[in-house]
C-alpha cells in the first residue's frame, strides 16, 4: 500500500464545491468515483482544503492510499481516462506515508479575475467577474498592501471551525493588469477563512470604485468598524497552488 499525492485542476462551474456531499456533484465525489473503478476501496481521499460552489482550481492537492502494481505515470493516465471532462490530474507522485495535504501545507495561493465592461460578455464571464462602473487601477494596486501581515480578518470571512481563530497571515497581495484588460488578483496566506478571498476582492473593488475608504478598511482590520456587505462572485476565483 502506497500513498499518492495528486494535483487536481477543475472547472468549478458544474460542482457544488470540492468537498464530498451526499446528494450533490462535487470534485471529491468524482475523484473517488474514478478511483473505485480501478479497485480503490478507501473511505475518503484527503484534500488540501475546500473550494466553494463555482470556484475553480489549477492547484488543488489530494492524497490517497492505494495498492497499485504499475507505475505512477500509468495510474495518472488511468485516472484521467475515468475522470469527467471538467476535472483532470496534472501531477501524480508517490508521497510519504504520513503526508497530509491539508495539515502539512504552509500556505495557499488564490487568483481572482475580473474585467470592466458595461455590457455582458457571456463567454468571458464564465471565469471572471464583470465589474461596472469601472475600477481605478491605481487604487487596486496601491491598496492591496493594506492586507499584508498578520491581522484579525473577522470582517472578511468566517472561521473554518466553530471556535476557530479569525487571525491569518497574508504574505502576498498583488493586482496585475493583463494585455486583454483583465485584472488578476493574487493572494497568498498561511490559511484562509471561508469566503475570505471573495470578500477581500469585493472590498478592494468597492475602494477602487470610490464606494468605501482606506480608513474604513483599516478600521475593520482593527475590528473598529463595519464595511459594505457583499462578496465577489465565485466564478472568478481559482485555487492555484498549495505550498509545502
C-alpha positions, 0 to 999 in steps of 0.5 A: 500500500502506497500513498499518492499525492495528486494535483487536481485542476477543475472547472468549478462551474458544474460542482457544488464545491470540492468537498464530498456531499451526499446528494450533490456533484462535487470534485471529491465525489468524482475523484473517488468515483474514478478511483473505485473503478480501478479497485480503490476501496478507501473511505475518503481521499484527503484534500488540501482544503475546500473550494466553494460552489463555482470556484475553480482550481489549477492547484488543488492537492489530494492524497490517497492510499492505494495498492497499485502494481504499475507505475505512477505515470500509468495510474495518472493516465488511468485516472484521467481516462475515468475522470469527467471532462471538467476535472483532470490530474496534472501531477501524480507522485508517490508521497510519504506515508504520513503526508497530509495535504491539508495539515502539512501545507504552509500556505495557499495561493488564490487568483481572482479575475475580473474585467470592466465592461458595461455590457455582458460578455457571456463567454468571458464571464464564465471565469471572471467577474464583470465589474461596472462602473469601472475600477481605478487601477491605481487604487487596486494596486496601491491598496492591496498592501493594506492586507499584508501581515498578520491581522484579525480578518473577522470582517472578511470571512468566517472561521473554518471551525466553530471556535476557530481563530479569525487571525491569518497571515497574508504574505502576498497581495498583488493586482496585475493588469493583463494585455486583454484588460483583465485584472488578476488578483493574487493572494497568498496566506498561511490559511484562509477563512471561508469566503475570505478571498471573495470578500477581500476582492469585493472590498478592494473593488468597492475602494477602487470604485470610490464606494468605501475608504482606506480608513474604513478598511483599516478600521475593520482590520482593527475590528473598529468598524463595519464595511459594505456587505457583499462578496465577489462572485465565485466564478472568478476565483481559482485555487492555484497552488498549495505550498509545502 
